[in-house]
Amino acid sequence: MLVEATRSPEERCLINRIVLVEAAWVLGRGYGYSRAQVAGILEGILRTEVFAVENAAEAWIALKDYRIGGADFADCLLGRTNRSLGAEKTASFDRRASALDGFVAV
């Protein structure tokens, strides 16, 4: 496995949040996984101790948003990231995303 082959036992592998977004997209759109399956896999990544997920606290909240809403994980993570940076609202052309708390439709 790539993770085992590229790290020593004491190292953690960085999972960039863009990788989480790509994983959610590929699993859902590319492989046809359900929202629940994608959410379960993302949760597994976030819980795995050998992974250091960038901005993990935001990713956890975005995962919660993803589970309860109709928006893509990317939109959920984007909104939570923007909030952490001080933005009250995130503008979106996506109707599903603009229905999320903290979003506004444009």
N, C-alpha and C positions, 0 to 999 in steps of 0.2 A: 504494500500500500504506500502511496506517495508520502503520507504523513510520517509513517514509521521509517521510511528510507531517507528522509531529509532532515531529521532532527535527532538529537541525542535524547536519552530518557529524561533528562532534567530540563529540557527546553520546551517552551510552549510555542505553538504555531499561531501566527497572527492571521485572523480572519477579518479582512477589511469589510466594512459595511457594504461596499459595492459588490463584494462577493456574495453576501447574503441576498442582496437584491437580485443578482444574476441567478443564484440558486433557486430562489422562489419563482422567478420567471421561467427558467428552463424546466423546472419540475412541473409547474402548472400548465404552461402553454406548450412546451416541447414534448413532455411525456404524459400529459393529461391527468396528472395527479389532482385530486380534489383539494379544496381549500384546507380541509381538516388534515389531510396527509401532508401538505406543504407546511402547515403550521407545526405539525408534530416533528417534522424533520428540522425546521428552524429551531424549535425548542431543544431538540437533541444537540444541535451544534452549540447553542448557547450554554447548555448544561455540561458539555464535555470539557473536562479539566485540562486536557492538553491543548485546547484552543483558547487563545486570548482574542476575544471579539472586540473590535474597535467600537467604542462608545456602547458597551454592552447594556448599560442602564437604559439608554434610549431605544436600543433594539428590543429589549424586553417589553417596554411600553408600546412600541410600534407593533410588536407581535400580538399584544392584547387587542389593540385597535384593529388589526387585520382579522383576528378571530371573530370579532363582533360586527364588523362593518363589511361593506361591499367593495371597498377600495382595494387596489393592489398593495402588496407589502411595500413596494417602492414609495408610493404616496404616503403611506402610514409613517415610514421611516423619515421621509423628507419633512413631513409636518412636525414630527417630534424633534428632529434635528433643528429645524428653524425655531421652534419654541425654546430649545435650550440655548439658542443664540440670542434670544430676546425678542423675537418676532411674535406679535400677538396673533397674526393671521398669515396664512399661506394662500396665495392666489393660485387658482387652478382652472384649467379649461375642462378638466375631467369632472363630469357631474357626480360620479360616485365619490370621488375624493372631496369635492366641494361640500358634500353632505357631512363630512367628518367634523368633529369639534376642532376649532382652530383653523378652519379653511374658509375661503370665500370664493364664490364663483366669479369668473370674469367672462 
